[in-house]
Amino acid sequence: MTDHARAPGPAPAARVRLDRALARLAVTFRGMTARADEGQCDCHWGSPQELALLKLPGTDLDPDLLHRTWSTTDWRDHGAVLRRVLPQFARELAGGLGAYAWDVDRVGNSFHSGAWQQWPAPQSAAVREFLHAWWAHTLLTPDPAVPAPQVLQMCTEASGAIGPWLADWESLRDPVADQHLADTVDTWERDLLCHALPWTTWVFTSESDEETEAVRTELTDWLASRAPARLRAHGAPEEVLHTVRLLGLDGADRWNDPHWPYAPDGTRLTAP
C-alpha cells in the first residue's frame, strides 16, 4: 500500500449522513418479514426455529444467522428476506461485518439478488442513499472498516453499474479520498494493466461477458482520464502515476513503454 500522511478522521458531515441513512433504513423496513411460505434446507442453512425468526419482525438475529441469511441467495423471495434483515445488515456493513469480513465480496450479489432497485420508491431510495452515504463515508475515512476498493466493488455489484460511484469519487475533492484513489490504483495495478476486472464478480459474469468488460472499461477510462492530475497534486508515488498513465495506452504502446512493470513471465520488474 502506498504511504502518505492521513487525515485524523472522517468528515463529521459524512458520519452524520451515514447515521441518517441507517436510521432511514430502520424506519423504512420496520416490520418487514420473509414470506410465510419461505423455506430453506435444514441441513445446509439452519433449523426451522431459525427460519421462523425471519418471519417475525423487529428482532435482531445473532451474527452467524444474519450471515447465513444474507449470503444465501436461493430463497424463494430473496427480496423479502433481504428487507427483513436490511437495517441490521446495513449496520453490520458500516462496521465491517466483524467475524464475517472474509465474505464481504459477496455482499453486492446479495443486494443484486434482492432486486432492490425494483422495490417501491421509498424503499429503493432508502437503499440507494445508504449505499451512497456508506461510500462517501468510506472515502472520507482514513482507515475505514471496509477498504475503499471493496466498497466500490460492493456498490457496483449491488447496483449493476460503476458510474454513480465513480461520480461520487469525482465530487469528493479531499486528501483522504485522494489517498484512497492512490491506494486503489496500487492495489489493483496488475489486474488493471492486464485488462482484467480487479475483483471476482458474482453479478456480471452470470449475465454476460460484455457487461463485465463494460464495467472494466469504464473504470479504466475514468482512472486514465481523471486520476493523473489528482494523484500528481496529491503527491502520489511515481509507480502509481505511471500505472494510470499506462492505462491510457493501448496494446504494444503499453507493453513496450519503459515503465511497463512486468517481465514476459509475469514477474514484476520493479519493486511495488
ABEGO torsion letter per residue (X at the ends): XBBBBBBABBBAAAAAAAAAAAAAAAAAABGBBBBAABBBBAAAAEBAAAAAAAABBGBBBBAAAAAAAAABAABABAAAAAAAAAAAAAAAAAAGGEAAAAAAAAAAAAAAAAGAAABBAAAAAAAAAAAAAAAAAAAABABBABBAAAAAAAAAAAAGBAAAAAAAAAABBBAAAAAAAAAAAAAAAAAAAAGBBABBBAAAAAABAAAAAAAAAAAAAAAAAAAAAAAAAAGBBAAAAAAAAAAABBEAAAAABAABABBAAGBBABBX
